[in-house]
Amino acid sequence: MGRIKKVNTIIFVFSIYWHSLLAMLKGYIDRVFNYDFSYGNGNKLPINKIRWVPIAGNTRKKYKKRGYDLNIEP
């Protein structure tokens, strides 16, 4: 958490598993970016940008075929 306070940009690079974030990444986000650390009670991280870089094992066309693209599109 101390290292996060020192940066202004965070880039998450992750593989897509079952058409969403990995459970490990979701758990990390839930534990680290919580109330009283990153927001609330006057706390605010100095992060200006967050970038999400998903790595997919299929084509965009195949994700779109069954609507799985809706989970990962901004």
Order of alpha helices (4+ residues) and beta strands (2+ residues): alpha-beta-alpha-beta-alpha
